[in-house]
Amino acid sequence: MPTERFARLGDSDIHYLEKGGGDQVLLLHGASFNAATWEKIGTMTEVGDSGFRAIAPDLPGKGLSSQGRYTEKGMGAFLEDFVGELGLENPVILGASYGGLAALNFAIANPDRVRGLILVGVSYKWIDRYEKNLNRVRGVPSLLIQGAADEHVSMEDARRLMDYIGAARIAVVGRAHPCYLDEPARFNKEVVGFLAEIS
């Protein structure tokens, strides 16, 4: 079982789960989920038992975390504060949908502070001035995980994002937007395999 903790960020109490030790891997959930999702589908265990420190926060206003000053469009600022508070150094950041947008915005602002990205169901169209901004993460090792019939992000969107990042590959897992729910074992295998590749 992961350890439950809280971090105080200004006027926000941020709940997070933690398991394992070693290089840090941040797991960011989608808008309809919370940190417990990564425990339920086994990602916390697989990552933690593979020699990595898995850290999964409830994003502000989700799960057991208070909203505080962080807006939905300000998740990049939240990540800046969270990474700083926990003293994380060059984590790999996995983000699903809403969490993936936060991960990508953080990486655009801090490309030298990210070891790698795992983006699940994320569209390049969600990034402001994407042609200019995505160039900042070009070369960051990245894995894009996409559901075969994702109702929000097309396969063409995923391919375009891969082209912008450059150092990316696509893994097709399940069918739906939260594809990790369709095939959790395969999803976790892709995640752990990518972490091993870039370590």
For each residue, the residues with C-beta under 8 A, 3 or more apart:
1: 19 39
2: 17 18 19 39 44 48 54 56
3: 17 18 19
4: 15 16 17
5: 15 16 17 18
6: 13 14 15 16
7: 13 14 16 57 82 85 86
8: 12 13 14 85
9: 12 13 14 68 78 81 82 85
10: 68 69 81
11: 66 68 69
12: 8 9 60 65 66 67 68 69 70 78
13: 6 7 8 9 65 66 68
14: 6 7 8 9 57 58 60 65 66 82
15: 4 5 6 35 57 58 63 64 65
16: 4 5 6 7 35 55 56 57 58
17: 2 3 4 5 35 36 38 39 44 54 55 56 57
18: 2 3 5 53 54 55 56
19: 1 2 3 44 45 47 48 53 54
20: 47 48 49 50 51 52 53 54
21: 51 52 53
22: 51 52 53
23: 51 52 53 91 92 115 195 199
24: 52 53 55 88 89 90 91 92
25: 47 52 53 54 55 91 92 93 94 195
26: 55 56 57 79 83 88 91 92 93 94 103
27: 35 38 43 44 47 54 55 56 94 99
28: 56 57 59 93 94 95 96 99 100 102 103
29: 33 34 35 37 38 56 58 59 62 96 98 99
30: 33 37 96 97 98 99 100 120 121 177 178
31: 62 97 98
32: 178
33: 29 30 37 62 96 178
34: 29 37 58 59 62 63 64
35: 15 16 17 27 29 38 39 56 57 58 63
36: 17 39 40 63
37: 29 30 33 34 40 41 180
38: 17 27 29 35 41 43 44 54 56
39: 1 2 17 35 36 42 43 44 45 56
40: 36 37
41: 37 38 180 181 184 187 188
42: 39 45 46 184 185 188
43: 27 38 39 46 47 54 94 180 184 187 188 191
44: 2 17 19 27 38 39 47 48 54 56
45: 19 39 42 48 49
46: 42 43 49 50 188 189 191 192
47: 19 20 25 27 43 44 50 52 54 188 191 192 195
48: 2 19 20 44 45 52 53 54
49: 20 45 46
50: 20 46 47 192 195 196
51: 20 21 22 23 199
52: 20 21 22 23 24 25 47 48 92 195
53: 18 19 20 21 22 23 24 25 48
54: 2 17 18 19 20 25 27 38 43 44 47 48
55: 16 17 18 24 25 26 27 86 88 91
56: 2 16 17 18 26 27 28 29 35 38 39 44
57: 7 14 15 16 17 26 28 35 65 82
58: 14 15 16 29 34 35 62 63 64 65
59: 28 29 34 62 63 65 75 78 98 99 102
60: 12 14 65 66 67 68 70 75 78
61: 65 66 67 70 72
62: 29 31 33 34 58 59 65
63: 15 34 35 36 58 59
64: 15 34 58
65: 12 13 14 15 57 58 59 60 61 62
66: 11 12 13 14 60 61
67: 12 60 61 70
68: 9 10 11 12 13 60
69: 10 11 12 74
70: 12 60 61 67 74 75 77 78
71: 74
72: 61 75 98
73:
74: 69 70 71 77 78
75: 59 60 70 72 78 79 98 99 101 102 105 106
76: 79 80 102 105 106 108 109
77: 70 74 80 81
78: 9 12 59 60 70 74 75 81 82 102
79: 26 75 76 82 83 93 102 103 105 106
80: 76 77 83 84 106 109 110
81: 9 10 77 78 84 85
82: 7 9 14 57 78 79 85 86
83: 26 79 80 86 88 91 106 113
84: 80 81 87
85: 7 8 9 81 82
86: 7 55 82 83
87: 84
88: 24 26 55 83 91
89: 24 113
90: 24 113 114 115
91: 23 24 25 26 55 83 88 114 115
92: 23 24 25 26 52 114 115 116 117 118 195 198
93: 25 26 28 79 103 106 107 114 116 117 118
94: 25 26 27 28 43 99 103 117 118 119 120 191
95: 28 98 99 100 101 102 103 104 117 118 119 120 122
96: 28 29 30 33 99 100 120 121 178 180
97: 30 31 100 101 120 121 122 152 177 178
98: 29 30 31 59 72 75 95 101 102
99: 27 28 29 30 59 75 94 95 96 102 103
100: 28 30 95 96 97 103 104 119 120 121 122
101: 75 95 97 98 104 105 122 126 127
102: 28 59 75 76 78 79 95 98 99 105 106
103: 26 28 79 93 94 95 99 100 106 107 117 119
104: 95 100 101 107 108 117 119 122 126 127 137
105: 75 76 79 101 102 108 109 127
106: 75 76 79 80 83 93 102 103 109 110 114
107: 93 103 104 110 111 114 117 136 137 140
108: 76 104 105 111 127 133 134 136 137
109: 76 80 105 106 136
110: 80 106 107 113 114
111: 107 108 114 136 137 140
112:
113: 83 89 90 110
114: 90 91 92 93 106 107 110 111 117 137 140
115: 23 90 91 92 141 198
116: 92 93 140 141 142 143 194 195 198
117: 92 93 94 95 103 104 107 114 137 140 141 142 143 165
118: 92 93 94 95 142 143 145 191 194
119: 94 95 100 103 104 122 142 143 144 145 161
120: 30 94 95 96 97 100 144 145 146 179 180
121: 30 96 97 100 145 146 147 150 152 153 177 178 179
122: 95 97 100 101 104 119 126 144 153 158 161
123: 126 152 153 154 157 158 161
124: 127 130 134 157 160 161 164
125: 130 157
126: 101 104 122 123 130
127: 101 104 105 108 124 130 133 134
128: 133
129: 132 133
130: 124 125 126 127 133 134 164
131: 134 135 164
132: 129 135
133: 108 127 128 129 130 136
134: 108 124 127 130 131 137 138 161 164 165
135: 131 132 138 164
136: 107 108 109 111 133
137: 104 107 108 111 114 117 134 140 142 165
138: 134 135 164 165 166 167
139: 165 166 167
140: 107 111 114 116 117 137 165 167
141: 115 116 117 167 168 194 197 198
142: 116 117 118 119 137 162 165 167 168 169
143: 116 117 118 119 168 169 171 190 191 194
144: 119 120 122 158 161 162 168 169 170 171
145: 118 119 120 121 170 171 172 173 179 180 187 190 191
146: 120 121 150 153 155 158 170 171 172 173 179
147: 121 150 172 173 174 175 176 177 178 179 182
148: 155 172 174 175 179
149: 175 176
150: 121 146 147 153 154 155 175 176 177 179
151: 176 177
152: 97 121 123 177
153: 121 122 123 146 150 157 158 177
154: 123 150 157 158
155: 146 148 150 158 159 172
156: 159 160
157: 123 124 125 153 154 160 161
158: 122 123 144 146 153 154 155 161 162 170
159: 155 156 162 163 170
160: 124 156 157 163 164
161: 119 122 123 124 134 144 157 158 164 165 168
162: 142 144 158 159 165 168 169 170
163: 159 160 166
164: 124 130 131 134 135 138 160 161
165: 117 134 137 138 139 140 142 161 162 168
166: 138 139 163
167: 138 139 140 141 142
168: 141 142 143 144 161 162 165
169: 142 143 144 162
170: 144 145 146 158 159 162
171: 143 144 145 146 190
172: 145 146 147 148 155
173: 145 146 147 179 180 182 183 186 187 190
174: 147 148 179 180 181 182 183 186 187
175: 147 148 149 150 179 182
176: 147 149 150 151 179 181 182
177: 30 97 121 147 150 151 152 153
178: 30 32 33 96 97 121 147 181 182
179: 120 121 145 146 147 148 150 173 174 175 176 182 183 187
180: 37 41 43 96 120 145 173 174 183 184 187
181: 41 174 176 178 184
182: 147 173 174 175 176 178 179
183: 173 174 179 180 186 187
184: 41 42 43 180 181 187 188
185: 42 188 189
186: 173 174 183 189 190
187: 41 43 145 173 174 179 180 183 184 190 191
188: 41 42 43 46 47 184 185 191 192
189: 46 185 186 192 193
190: 143 145 171 173 186 187 193 194
191: 43 46 47 94 118 143 145 187 188 194 195
192: 46 47 50 188 189 195 196
193: 189 190 196 197
194: 116 118 141 143 190 191 197 198
195: 23 25 47 50 52 92 116 191 192 198 199
196: 50 192 193 199
197: 141 193 194
198: 92 115 116 141 194 195
199: 23 51 195 196
